[in-house]
Amino acid sequence: MHVSVMPAEVLEYLSVRPEGIYMDATAGMGGHTALIAARLSTGLVIANDRDPESLEMARRNTAAQADRIRFHQGRFGELAQALKSAGTEKAAGLVADLGVSRYQLTEAKRGFSFLSDGPLDMRMDQTTGMTAADLVNHTAEKALADLIFQWGEERRARKIARAIVRARPIRSTLHLAGVVERAVPRTGKLHPATKTFMALRLAVNEEPEELDRLLAIGPGLLVEGGRMVIISFMSIDDRKVKERFRELGREGRARILTKHPIQPADQEKAANPASRSAKLRALEIL
């Protein structure tokens, strides 16, 4: 079952008005979209996602509210197009949950996880772009080590990259996880391949670049008084959001609504362990 992160906090900081137009930039399976739509009368929520499979699930999950939702498949850089296709140029609010959906992590064929064997894919949109298999099997050792170190914050990246190159061709998720585990044995609770898998996912989907695009264009997609709410799960992403929000504040373009990042209450963390590392930041366009 899909559980939205910090649902009450998202609604509070978006300050949803019944007649407003809102964007869920990472609709996933439709959790936040449904919450926003339930607050609307004449308003509209644009549900955007890169993953067509997730978007189809979101359609089914929000079928009862279909008259208040417009769906759009695309990257963050295409959000202006999503607004235009809904007949408008600006929104009253935008929310982006940067986490990976439970469906993507648990569906073996998507290749995001080493919990079960599957193809090394990891693409949010499986119709385009390179796969994780392309990366691990064809990237030079030094470049692969740099990627794992930078995006996975994995200090043992060189040893892991060397082991991957020696084991090529890497055939599946469990094959890769095994190669990494033999190269750098487990030292704590975290599986040795966790950071490597995260780094590959980020690289395959160009997630750092996509977040940069969202932070660059997002404020310009909002009306005066519009709200932007971003939920991040990695410190590297939260730092980017914090720095961009501060920059907008210094320029007099926005008012920061969260002096410090908002985190889930203990009750939510206990009920939904996946929310534990979530951090929410919000601002209002001036």
Backbone as CSV, one residue per row, in Angstrom:
resi,resn,N_x,N_y,N_z,CA_x,CA_y,CA_z,C_x,C_y,C_z
1,MET,0.839,-1.198,0.000,0.000,0.000,0.000,0.878,1.254,0.000
2,HIS,0.525,2.219,-0.844,1.300,3.460,-0.926,0.846,4.437,0.157
3,VAL,1.805,5.003,0.864,1.495,5.973,1.915,2.225,7.268,1.605
4,SER,1.485,8.375,1.505,2.097,9.677,1.227,2.840,10.183,2.452
5,VAL,3.956,10.843,2.220,4.773,11.370,3.306,4.258,12.742,3.741
6,MET,4.151,12.946,5.044,3.732,14.211,5.647,2.507,14.837,4.957
7,PRO,1.408,14.104,4.856,0.237,14.613,4.139,-0.335,15.900,4.732
8,ALA,-0.456,15.951,6.056,-1.020,17.141,6.704,-0.113,18.350,6.507
9,GLU,1.194,18.120,6.611,2.158,19.219,6.458,2.162,19.768,5.029
10,VAL,2.042,18.865,4.054,2.003,19.300,2.651,0.807,20.206,2.413
11,LEU,-0.353,19.793,2.899,-1.570,20.597,2.722,-1.466,21.932,3.459
12,GLU,-0.880,21.904,4.645,-0.729,23.134,5.432,0.147,24.142,4.707
13,TYR,1.296,23.696,4.205,2.229,24.633,3.582,1.809,25.032,2.165
14,LEU,1.050,24.178,1.486,0.520,24.574,0.181,-0.611,25.587,0.333
15,SER,-1.285,25.539,1.503,-2.406,26.433,1.762,-3.418,26.374,0.611
16,VAL,-3.924,25.167,0.373,-4.779,24.900,-0.785,-6.086,25.691,-0.734
17,ARG,-6.359,26.412,-1.832,-7.616,27.144,-1.989,-8.527,26.363,-2.937
18,PRO,-9.833,26.309,-2.682,-10.748,25.483,-3.492,-10.726,25.794,-4.984
19,GLU,-10.409,27.045,-5.343,-10.439,27.435,-6.756,-9.057,27.445,-7.398
20,GLY,-8.031,27.069,-6.655,-6.653,27.181,-7.137,-6.228,26.084,-8.095
21,ILE,-5.141,26.377,-8.809,-4.519,25.383,-9.690,-3.193,24.974,-9.054
22,TYR,-3.011,23.665,-8.869,-1.836,23.146,-8.172,-1.127,22.103,-9.024
23,MET,0.161,21.930,-8.737,0.949,20.942,-9.450,1.572,19.950,-8.469
24,ASP,1.347,18.671,-8.735,2.084,17.620,-8.042,3.146,17.166,-9.039
25,ALA,4.365,17.678,-8.869,5.421,17.456,-9.864,5.929,16.029,-9.878
26,THR,5.665,15.291,-8.796,6.093,13.892,-8.688,4.893,13.073,-8.217
27,ALA,3.911,12.917,-9.075,2.627,12.332,-8.677,2.757,10.921,-8.127
28,GLY,3.723,10.141,-8.638,3.871,8.771,-8.150,2.575,8.002,-8.308
29,MET,2.071,7.457,-7.225,0.830,6.684,-7.272,-0.386,7.525,-6.890
30,GLY,-0.199,8.840,-6.801,-1.340,9.740,-6.656,-1.699,10.163,-5.253
31,GLY,-0.842,9.880,-4.276,-1.160,10.198,-2.889,-1.394,11.676,-2.623
32,HIS,-0.376,12.497,-2.887,-0.522,13.935,-2.649,-1.527,14.552,-3.618
33,THR,-1.583,14.031,-4.837,-2.563,14.513,-5.811,-3.978,14.380,-5.264
34,ALA,-4.292,13.210,-4.717,-5.633,12.960,-4.178,-5.942,13.887,-2.998
35,LEU,-4.959,14.114,-2.142,-5.151,14.994,-0.985,-5.493,16.417,-1.425
36,ILE,-4.777,16.892,-2.447,-5.022,18.248,-2.950,-6.386,18.312,-3.634
37,ALA,-6.671,17.328,-4.485,-7.940,17.309,-5.222,-9.141,17.317,-4.283
38,ALA,-9.001,16.653,-3.138,-10.106,16.592,-2.171,-10.439,17.963,-1.591
39,ARG,-9.489,18.905,-1.664,-9.700,20.263,-1.136,-10.241,21.227,-2.196
40,LEU,-10.375,20.765,-3.437,-10.747,21.656,-4.536,-12.241,21.612,-4.854
41,SER,-12.744,22.730,-5.366,-14.113,22.785,-5.881,-14.048,23.061,-7.378
42,THR,-13.710,24.297,-7.737,-13.544,24.644,-9.159,-12.077,24.564,-9.589
43,GLY,-11.196,24.268,-8.645,-9.767,24.223,-8.932,-9.334,22.957,-9.646
44,LEU,-8.019,22.844,-9.841,-7.453,21.749,-10.623,-6.090,21.380,-10.059
45,VAL,-5.757,20.089,-10.107,-4.403,19.666,-9.763,-3.814,18.944,-10.973
46,ILE,-2.618,19.367,-11.363,-1.907,18.748,-12.481,-0.947,17.715,-11.898
47,ALA,-1.176,16.458,-12.239,-0.361,15.359,-11.708,0.684,14.985,-12.743
48,ASN,1.931,15.264,-12.442,3.044,15.021,-13.367,3.964,13.937,-12.828
49,ASP,4.456,13.092,-13.706,5.462,12.102,-13.309,6.201,11.622,-14.550
50,ARG,7.450,11.219,-14.362,8.252,10.682,-15.469,7.872,9.247,-15.789
51,ASP,7.362,8.542,-14.798,7.132,7.108,-14.902,5.706,6.827,-15.385
52,PRO,5.537,6.354,-16.628,4.183,6.109,-17.136,3.418,5.039,-16.359
53,GLU,4.127,4.052,-15.821,3.448,3.002,-15.054,2.875,3.569,-13.754
54,SER,3.669,4.389,-13.069,3.185,5.012,-11.833,2.003,5.927,-12.125
55,LEU,2.099,6.664,-13.220,1.048,7.603,-13.579,-0.263,6.874,-13.857
56,GLU,-0.186,5.703,-14.483,-1.388,4.914,-14.742,-2.005,4.446,-13.430
57,MET,-1.168,4.072,-12.465,-1.679,3.690,-11.149,-2.321,4.886,-10.458
58,ALA,-1.710,6.057,-10.616,-2.274,7.274,-10.020,-3.657,7.558,-10.602
59,ARG,-3.820,7.344,-11.895,-5.137,7.525,-12.528,-6.183,6.641,-11.860
60,ARG,-5.819,5.371,-11.670,-6.766,4.427,-11.057,-7.047,4.800,-9.596
61,ASN,-6.001,5.198,-8.876,-6.159,5.508,-7.451,-6.960,6.771,-7.204
62,THR,-7.026,7.647,-8.193,-7.730,8.929,-8.018,-8.949,9.041,-8.932
63,ALA,-9.448,7.910,-9.403,-10.554,7.904,-10.372,-11.771,8.676,-9.873
64,ALA,-12.025,8.627,-8.572,-13.202,9.314,-8.016,-13.083,10.826,-8.107
65,GLN,-11.863,11.330,-8.321,-11.643,12.779,-8.378,-11.175,13.224,-9.765
66,ALA,-11.445,12.404,-10.774,-10.902,12.614,-12.124,-11.238,13.981,-12.708
67,ASP,-12.388,14.550,-12.337,-12.788,15.843,-12.908,-11.928,16.998,-12.422
68,ARG,-11.156,16.772,-11.342,-10.312,17.832,-10.801,-8.822,17.589,-11.046
69,ILE,-8.491,16.581,-11.848,-7.090,16.207,-12.071,-6.783,16.133,-13.562
70,ARG,-5.609,16.648,-13.933,-5.093,16.478,-15.291,-3.738,15.795,-15.181
71,PHE,-3.512,14.762,-15.951,-2.272,13.998,-15.877,-1.316,14.396,-16.991
72,HIS,-0.023,14.380,-16.642,0.998,14.754,-17.622,2.261,13.949,-17.347
73,GLN,2.769,13.269,-18.385,4.021,12.540,-18.227,5.177,13.396,-18.726
74,GLY,6.156,13.616,-17.858,7.305,14.403,-18.272,8.259,14.675,-17.130
75,ARG,9.393,15.241,-17.477,10.409,15.621,-16.498,10.071,16.987,-15.910
76,PHE,10.855,17.389,-14.912,10.645,18.703,-14.302,10.776,19.825,-15.333
77,GLY,11.692,19.641,-16.266,11.898,20.672,-17.275,10.707,20.887,-18.185
78,GLU,9.718,19.979,-18.120,8.525,20.080,-18.969,7.284,20.525,-18.202
79,LEU,7.475,21.038,-16.989,6.323,21.446,-16.174,5.570,22.628,-16.780
80,ALA,6.280,23.536,-17.434,5.604,24.672,-18.084,4.652,24.147,-19.163
81,GLN,5.090,23.120,-19.877,4.256,22.496,-20.904,3.032,21.836,-20.271
82,ALA,3.229,21.224,-19.099,2.107,20.595,-18.392,1.053,21.635,-18.017
83,LEU,1.495,22.801,-17.558,0.569,23.882,-17.232,-0.180,24.346,-18.471
84,LYS,0.558,24.522,-19.551,-0.043,25.007,-20.794,-1.092,24.031,-21.306
85,SER,-0.786,22.735,-21.200,-1.743,21.734,-21.685,-3.013,21.716,-20.843
86,ALA,-2.921,22.245,-19.621,-4.105,22.341,-18.754,-4.795,23.689,-18.908
87,GLY,-4.297,24.519,-19.834,-4.945,25.779,-20.136,-4.550,26.941,-19.256
88,THR,-3.369,26.873,-18.660,-2.920,27.964,-17.806,-1.402,28.114,-17.906
89,GLU,-0.877,29.181,-17.321,0.575,29.405,-17.357,1.208,29.368,-15.981
90,LYS,0.404,29.599,-14.941,0.956,29.630,-13.585,0.042,28.887,-12.619
91,ALA,0.640,28.417,-11.533,-0.094,27.656,-10.520,-0.043,28.372,-9.180
92,ALA,-0.968,28.003,-8.306,-1.004,28.575,-6.961,-0.092,27.812,-6.011
93,GLY,0.332,26.632,-6.432,1.213,25.848,-5.574,1.807,24.670,-6.306
94,LEU,2.975,24.232,-5.835,3.682,23.102,-6.436,4.294,22.269,-5.325
95,VAL,4.081,20.962,-5.383,4.718,20.056,-4.432,5.538,19.035,-5.197
96,ALA,6.720,18.716,-4.672,7.580,17.690,-5.271,8.133,16.808,-4.158
97,ASP,7.790,15.537,-4.204,8.310,14.538,-3.266,9.409,13.789,-4.016
98,LEU,10.664,13.988,-3.610,11.805,13.474,-4.365,12.126,12.003,-4.076
99,GLY,11.316,11.353,-3.280,11.564,9.953,-2.961,11.177,9.012,-4.091
100,VAL,11.715,7.807,-4.057,11.349,6.759,-5.016,10.122,6.046,-4.469
101,SER,9.163,5.719,-5.348,7.923,5.107,-4.868,8.156,3.662,-4.444
102,ARG,7.291,3.205,-3.547,7.384,1.823,-3.057,7.216,0.838,-4.223
103,TYR,6.357,1.187,-5.173,6.140,0.309,-6.336,7.443,0.106,-7.101
104,GLN,8.156,1.197,-7.356,9.395,1.088,-8.116,10.418,0.224,-7.371
105,LEU,10.472,0.371,-6.067,11.457,-0.364,-5.280,11.133,-1.843,-5.137
106,THR,9.844,-2.171,-5.144,9.456,-3.562,-4.874,9.177,-4.367,-6.141
107,GLU,9.027,-3.701,-7.275,8.772,-4.415,-8.540,10.114,-4.833,-9.142
108,ALA,10.402,-6.140,-9.098,11.719,-6.647,-9.504,12.100,-6.241,-10.923
109,LYS,11.120,-6.197,-11.829,11.426,-5.905,-13.238,11.951,-4.487,-13.455
110,ARG,11.743,-3.597,-12.450,12.217,-2.224,-12.602,13.703,-2.091,-12.290
111,GLY,14.253,-3.040,-11.535,15.694,-3.081,-11.308,16.249,-2.061,-10.332
112,PHE,15.394,-1.492,-9.474,15.860,-0.484,-8.522,16.456,-1.114,-7.260
113,SER,16.081,-2.339,-6.965,16.405,-2.928,-5.664,17.140,-4.252,-5.800
114,PHE,17.919,-4.575,-4.762,18.616,-5.866,-4.727,17.896,-6.837,-3.794
115,LEU,16.662,-6.528,-3.417,15.901,-7.423,-2.545,15.409,-8.649,-3.308
116,SER,15.258,-8.507,-4.623,14.907,-9.646,-5.471,15.616,-9.466,-6.804
117,ASP,15.795,-10.553,-7.547,16.569,-10.472,-8.780,15.740,-9.893,-9.921
118,GLY,16.391,-9.080,-10.722,15.710,-8.471,-11.856,16.726,-7.833,-12.778
119,PRO,16.277,-7.335,-13.921,17.191,-6.683,-14.858,17.733,-5.394,-14.275
120,LEU,18.958,-5.064,-14.593,19.568,-3.823,-14.096,19.076,-2.652,-14.958
121,ASP,17.881,-2.182,-14.654,17.277,-1.120,-15.454,17.379,0.221,-14.733
122,MET,16.513,0.431,-13.739,16.499,1.632,-12.887,15.978,2.896,-13.564
123,ARG,15.494,2.811,-14.799,14.962,4.004,-15.450,13.567,4.320,-14.929
124,MET,13.308,5.595,-14.601,11.962,6.012,-14.226,11.023,5.846,-15.421
125,ASP,11.513,6.214,-16.600,10.766,6.036,-17.840,11.500,4.975,-18.650
126,GLN,10.922,3.780,-18.713,11.604,2.650,-19.351,11.567,2.689,-20.877
127,THR,11.028,3.760,-21.434,10.969,3.864,-22.894,12.151,4.624,-23.472
128,THR,12.989,5.184,-22.604,14.069,6.023,-23.140,15.295,6.023,-22.225
129,GLY,16.454,6.329,-22.805,17.672,6.512,-22.012,18.445,5.238,-21.730
130,MET,19.608,5.423,-21.104,20.473,4.287,-20.781,20.018,3.617,-19.491
131,THR,20.337,2.351,-19.370,19.988,1.590,-18.172,21.189,1.528,-17.225
132,ALA,20.933,1.029,-16.007,22.027,0.827,-15.060,23.004,-0.214,-15.590
133,ALA,22.501,-1.189,-16.343,23.377,-2.208,-16.954,24.346,-1.549,-17.924
134,ASP,23.852,-0.594,-18.713,24.731,0.142,-19.624,25.857,0.821,-18.841
135,LEU,25.493,1.420,-17.731,26.473,2.149,-16.919,27.534,1.227,-16.337
136,VAL,27.100,0.166,-15.660,28.076,-0.679,-14.959,28.934,-1.504,-15.910
137,ASN,28.412,-1.767,-17.093,29.161,-2.620,-18.022,30.019,-1.866,-19.026
138,HIS,29.802,-0.557,-19.160,30.523,0.173,-20.202,31.232,1.444,-19.726
139,THR,31.107,1.790,-18.454,31.768,2.988,-17.941,33.189,2.645,-17.498
140,ALA,34.126,3.528,-17.792,35.516,3.321,-17.376,35.594,3.258,-15.856
141,GLU,36.566,2.482,-15.363,36.654,2.226,-13.918,36.731,3.504,-13.095
142,LYS,37.574,4.447,-13.483,37.723,5.677,-12.707,36.422,6.482,-12.700
143,ALA,35.783,6.584,-13.866,34.528,7.330,-13.970,33.437,6.665,-13.127
144,LEU,33.434,5.343,-13.100,32.457,4.603,-12.313,32.700,4.834,-10.816
145,ALA,33.968,4.816,-10.420,34.314,5.079,-9.017,33.900,6.489,-8.612
146,ASP,34.163,7.452,-9.488,33.793,8.841,-9.200,32.282,8.990,-9.042
147,LEU,31.537,8.309,-9.891,30.068,8.358,-9.846,29.546,7.796,-8.525
148,ILE,30.071,6.643,-8.135,29.620,5.994,-6.891,30.012,6.829,-5.672
149,PHE,31.182,7.443,-5.740,31.640,8.283,-4.624,30.809,9.555,-4.518
150,GLN,30.571,10.207,-5.663,29.865,11.493,-5.642,28.388,11.352,-5.302
151,TRP,27.684,10.466,-6.010,26.240,10.386,-5.838,25.823,9.406,-4.749
152,GLY,26.664,8.431,-4.452,26.317,7.493,-3.386,26.968,7.854,-2.061
153,GLU,27.879,8.833,-2.101,28.658,9.211,-0.917,29.272,7.963,-0.292
154,GLU,29.805,7.107,-1.189,30.390,5.817,-0.806,31.913,5.951,-0.786
155,ARG,32.494,5.894,0.425,33.946,6.092,0.555,34.753,4.914,0.003
156,ARG,34.114,3.772,-0.197,34.825,2.593,-0.735,34.607,2.451,-2.244
157,ALA,34.310,3.567,-2.898,33.924,3.557,-4.314,34.976,2.942,-5.231
158,ARG,36.263,3.220,-4.979,37.313,2.692,-5.864,37.357,1.168,-5.833
159,LYS,37.251,0.624,-4.646,37.290,-0.835,-4.492,36.078,-1.478,-5.175
160,ILE,34.923,-0.825,-5.035,33.691,-1.336,-5.646,33.784,-1.274,-7.166
161,ALA,34.249,-0.159,-7.693,34.357,-0.006,-9.147,35.320,-1.039,-9.733
162,ARG,36.417,-1.279,-9.034,37.397,-2.267,-9.509,36.765,-3.662,-9.574
163,ALA,35.990,-4.000,-8.545,35.336,-5.311,-8.501,34.294,-5.445,-9.611
164,ILE,33.562,-4.366,-9.874,32.537,-4.396,-10.932,33.189,-4.624,-12.292
165,VAL,34.259,-3.897,-12.568,34.935,-4.015,-13.862,35.470,-5.437,-14.055
166,ARG,36.006,-6.024,-12.990,36.557,-7.377,-13.082,35.458,-8.424,-13.286
167,ALA,34.252,-8.138,-12.803,33.153,-9.117,-12.865,32.293,-8.971,-14.125
168,ARG,32.603,-8.011,-14.955,31.781,-7.797,-16.154,31.741,-9.030,-17.061
169,PRO,30.584,-9.270,-17.714,29.369,-8.450,-17.694,28.505,-8.722,-16.465
170,ILE,28.016,-7.644,-15.868,27.074,-7.750,-14.750,25.697,-8.005,-15.341
171,ARG,25.032,-9.067,-14.885,23.823,-9.535,-15.561,22.510,-9.097,-14.916
172,SER,22.511,-8.858,-13.576,21.230,-8.586,-12.915,21.463,-7.833,-11.605
173,THR,20.382,-7.494,-10.935,20.484,-6.749,-9.678,21.202,-7.558,-8.599
174,LEU,20.829,-8.834,-8.463,21.469,-9.651,-7.425,22.924,-9.959,-7.772
175,HIS,23.225,-10.078,-9.054,24.622,-10.280,-9.465,25.462,-9.078,-9.026
176,LEU,24.963,-7.866,-9.302,25.693,-6.658,-8.906,25.817,-6.564,-7.390
177,ALA,24.730,-6.831,-6.679,24.762,-6.751,-5.213,25.792,-7.719,-4.640
178,GLY,25.866,-8.911,-5.225,26.833,-9.903,-4.759,28.262,-9.474,-5.011
179,VAL,28.518,-8.890,-6.170,29.862,-8.393,-6.506,30.296,-7.336,-5.505
180,VAL,29.388,-6.409,-5.200,29.708,-5.333,-4.246,29.933,-5.895,-2.846
181,GLU,29.082,-6.815,-2.433,29.188,-7.369,-1.078,30.488,-8.140,-0.880
182,ARG,30.949,-8.828,-1.928,32.216,-9.547,-1.813,33.402,-8.583,-1.785
183,ALA,33.243,-7.449,-2.448,34.338,-6.466,-2.485,34.444,-5.686,-1.185
184,VAL,33.298,-5.352,-0.604,33.271,-4.560,0.644,32.257,-5.187,1.604
185,PRO,32.656,-6.141,2.389,31.739,-6.850,3.293,30.964,-5.910,4.209
186,ARG,29.815,-6.386,4.651,28.932,-5.623,5.530,29.621,-5.273,6.845
187,THR,29.451,-4.009,7.269,30.032,-3.572,8.540,28.974,-3.073,9.512
188,GLY,27.776,-2.829,9.019,26.690,-2.347,9.878,25.362,-2.882,9.387
189,LYS,24.285,-2.154,9.675,22.949,-2.598,9.272,22.734,-2.450,7.765
190,LEU,23.367,-1.454,7.174,23.163,-1.148,5.767,23.815,-2.191,4.868
191,HIS,23.081,-2.678,3.864,23.662,-3.610,2.903,24.790,-2.891,2.161
192,PRO,25.918,-3.554,1.922,27.068,-2.898,1.268,26.757,-2.296,-0.100
193,ALA,25.723,-2.802,-0.778,25.412,-2.317,-2.124,24.436,-1.137,-2.131
194,THR,23.922,-0.755,-0.968,22.875,0.281,-0.904,23.301,1.579,-1.589
195,LYS,24.469,2.084,-1.230,24.907,3.373,-1.767,25.253,3.284,-3.245
196,THR,25.775,2.135,-3.674,26.080,1.944,-5.089,24.807,1.963,-5.924
197,PHE,23.782,1.270,-5.452,22.504,1.254,-6.159,21.897,2.659,-6.218
198,MET,22.012,3.397,-5.135,21.474,4.756,-5.119,22.200,5.634,-6.131
199,ALA,23.519,5.516,-6.169,24.313,6.322,-7.102,23.946,6.010,-8.548
200,LEU,23.776,4.738,-8.855,23.414,4.352,-10.216,22.032,4.878,-10.590
201,ARG,21.090,4.793,-9.659,19.736,5.308,-9.928,19.766,6.804,-10.221
202,LEU,20.526,7.537,-9.413,20.631,8.984,-9.606,21.227,9.311,-10.972
203,ALA,22.255,8.561,-11.348,22.927,8.818,-12.620,22.051,8.445,-13.812
204,VAL,21.422,7.282,-13.747,20.576,6.813,-14.847,19.457,7.811,-15.143
205,ASN,18.849,8.344,-14.086,17.708,9.244,-14.246,18.076,10.723,-14.222
206,GLU,19.392,11.001,-14.142,19.875,12.390,-14.093,19.139,13.178,-13.003
207,GLU,18.942,12.536,-11.852,18.151,13.164,-10.794,18.765,14.455,-10.253
208,PRO,20.081,14.537,-10.062,20.643,15.811,-9.589,20.382,16.960,-10.560
209,GLU,20.538,16.673,-11.852,20.288,17.694,-12.869,18.806,18.066,-12.920
210,GLU,17.944,17.063,-12.744,16.504,17.328,-12.757,16.094,18.219,-11.578
211,LEU,16.675,17.980,-10.404,16.370,18.829,-9.254,16.849,20.251,-9.512
212,ASP,18.012,20.391,-10.125,18.512,21.724,-10.484,17.512,22.448,-11.383
213,ARG,16.943,21.711,-12.342,15.967,22.313,-13.266,14.709,22.740,-12.510
214,LEU,14.245,21.892,-11.605,13.052,22.221,-10.828,13.265,23.486,-9.998
215,LEU,14.417,23.559,-9.347,14.711,24.721,-8.501,14.904,25.983,-9.334
216,ALA,15.341,25.824,-10.593,15.541,26.978,-11.469,14.218,27.507,-12.014
217,ILE,13.350,26.599,-12.487,12.122,27.047,-13.153,10.893,27.079,-12.263
218,GLY,10.901,26.292,-11.178,9.720,26.171,-10.323,9.139,27.493,-9.849
219,PRO,9.966,28.380,-9.267,9.416,29.645,-8.768,8.717,30.465,-9.852
220,GLY,9.213,30.400,-11.089,8.620,31.152,-12.190,7.287,30.592,-12.666
221,LEU,6.939,29.391,-12.207,5.674,28.767,-12.592,4.552,29.108,-11.623
222,LEU,4.882,29.885,-10.578,3.905,30.175,-9.530,3.439,31.625,-9.556
223,VAL,2.178,31.823,-9.208,1.619,33.166,-9.100,2.175,33.848,-7.847
224,GLU,1.991,35.148,-7.751,2.367,35.863,-6.532,1.569,35.285,-5.370
225,GLY,2.257,34.942,-4.296,1.594,34.286,-3.171,1.537,32.779,-3.305
226,GLY,2.042,32.252,-4.445,2.065,30.810,-4.658,3.080,30.127,-3.753
227,ARG,2.830,28.878,-3.444,3.687,28.129,-2.523,4.419,26.998,-3.249
228,MET,5.674,26.785,-2.840,6.481,25.685,-3.362,6.913,24.820,-2.184
229,VAL,6.573,23.538,-2.238,6.867,22.603,-1.158,7.688,21.448,-1.720
230,ILE,8.864,21.223,-1.153,9.729,20.135,-1.629,10.101,19.222,-0.468
231,ILE,9.910,17.932,-0.699,10.284,16.919,0.291,11.480,16.150,-0.253
232,SER,12.589,16.191,0.466,13.794,15.472,0.036,14.127,14.389,1.057
233,PHE,14.910,13.405,0.603,15.266,12.268,1.458,16.772,12.099,1.600
234,MET,17.535,12.858,0.836,18.992,12.765,0.903,19.553,14.131,1.276
235,SER,20.608,14.121,2.077,21.188,15.377,2.544,21.668,16.240,1.389
236,ILE,22.174,15.606,0.332,22.676,16.356,-0.821,21.546,17.135,-1.497
237,ASP,20.336,16.533,-1.544,19.180,17.216,-2.139,18.670,18.318,-1.218
238,ASP,18.604,18.022,0.076,18.114,19.021,1.022,19.004,20.264,1.029
239,ARG,20.316,20.063,0.900,21.233,21.209,0.846,20.949,22.082,-0.377
240,LYS,20.703,21.436,-1.516,20.390,22.185,-2.739,19.124,23.020,-2.555
241,VAL,18.097,22.393,-1.982,16.827,23.092,-1.780,17.012,24.265,-0.827
242,LYS,17.716,24.030,0.276,17.961,25.090,1.260,18.699,26.267,0.637
243,GLU,19.746,25.967,-0.119,20.552,27.037,-0.722,19.761,27.828,-1.763
244,ARG,18.963,27.144,-2.583,18.160,27.831,-3.595,17.074,28.698,-2.941
245,PHE,16.442,28.175,-1.905,15.409,28.944,-1.207,16.020,30.199,-0.567
246,ARG,17.201,30.034,0.025,17.873,31.196,0.631,18.220,32.235,-0.427
247,GLU,18.664,31.765,-1.586,18.997,32.669,-2.683,17.763,33.470,-3.114
248,LEU,16.626,32.779,-3.254,15.384,33.452,-3.634,14.955,34.454,-2.564
249,GLY,15.193,34.108,-1.303,14.874,35.022,-0.210,15.736,36.274,-0.249
250,ARG,17.041,36.086,-0.473,17.959,37.228,-0.534,17.619,38.159,-1.701
251,GLU,17.147,37.572,-2.796,16.794,38.371,-3.971,15.451,39.074,-3.821
252,GLY,14.743,38.784,-2.726,13.445,39.397,-2.511,12.337,38.796,-3.359
253,ARG,12.595,37.600,-3.900,11.598,36.949,-4.764,10.678,36.017,-3.996
254,ALA,11.078,35.663,-2.773,10.287,34.694,-2.022,10.478,34.866,-0.521
255,ARG,9.510,34.341,0.227,9.585,34.315,1.691,9.674,32.862,2.122
256,ILE,10.720,32.516,2.858,10.898,31.141,3.324,9.920,30.875,4.469
257,LEU,9.156,29.806,4.347,8.130,29.472,5.346,8.635,28.496,6.405
258,THR,9.744,27.836,6.108,10.294,26.832,7.029,11.708,27.250,7.417
259,LYS,11.853,27.833,8.593,13.176,28.268,9.053,14.116,27.069,9.119
260,HIS,13.588,25.966,9.586,14.317,24.689,9.611,13.453,23.658,8.888
261,PRO,14.068,22.604,8.324,13.256,21.606,7.613,12.263,20.928,8.557
262,ILE,11.062,20.694,8.027,10.030,19.991,8.781,10.236,18.495,8.588
263,GLN,10.182,17.742,9.674,10.354,16.289,9.596,9.105,15.580,10.109
264,PRO,8.889,14.348,9.693,7.689,13.627,10.122,7.636,13.475,11.644
265,ALA,6.422,13.480,12.168,6.231,13.246,13.597,6.605,11.800,13.921
266,ASP,6.911,11.545,15.184,7.314,10.197,15.603,6.262,9.156,15.234
267,GLN,5.003,9.536,15.333,3.910,8.610,15.014,3.960,8.194,13.544
268,GLU,4.231,9.161,12.660,4.320,8.844,11.233,5.541,7.981,10.959
269,LYS,6.670,8.286,11.587,7.878,7.491,11.384,7.658,6.035,11.792
270,ALA,6.915,5.847,12.876,6.654,4.484,13.354,5.721,3.741,12.395
271,ALA,4.710,4.457,11.878,3.735,3.838,10.983,4.281,3.657,9.579
272,ASN,5.179,4.565,9.163,5.737,4.529,7.809,7.250,4.757,7.879
273,PRO,8.022,3.700,8.164,9.481,3.839,8.329,10.173,4.507,7.145
274,ALA,9.592,4.404,5.940,10.197,5.018,4.753,10.243,6.541,4.856
275,SER,9.457,7.104,5.775,9.399,8.565,5.916,10.493,9.124,6.819
276,ARG,11.242,8.248,7.471,12.158,8.696,8.534,13.152,9.762,8.115
277,SER,13.663,9.680,6.890,14.695,10.636,6.472,14.124,11.836,5.717
278,ALA,12.795,11.934,5.640,12.167,13.008,4.866,12.350,14.376,5.530
279,LYS,12.596,15.379,4.686,12.705,16.765,5.146,11.903,17.648,4.192
280,LEU,11.018,18.447,4.760,10.150,19.312,3.968,10.568,20.763,4.124
281,ARG,10.694,21.444,3.009,10.958,22.887,2.999,9.928,23.562,2.111
282,ALA,9.533,24.783,2.491,8.494,25.489,1.746,8.818,26.969,1.653
283,LEU,8.346,27.585,0.578,8.468,29.029,0.435,7.256,29.601,-0.271
284,GLU,7.118,30.922,-0.155,6.007,31.646,-0.796,6.590,32.679,-1.744
285,ILE,6.078,32.711,-2.967,6.559,33.657,-3.975,6.020,35.062,-3.688
286,LEU,6.899,36.063,-3.754,6.492,37.442,-3.490,6.247,38.179,-4.814
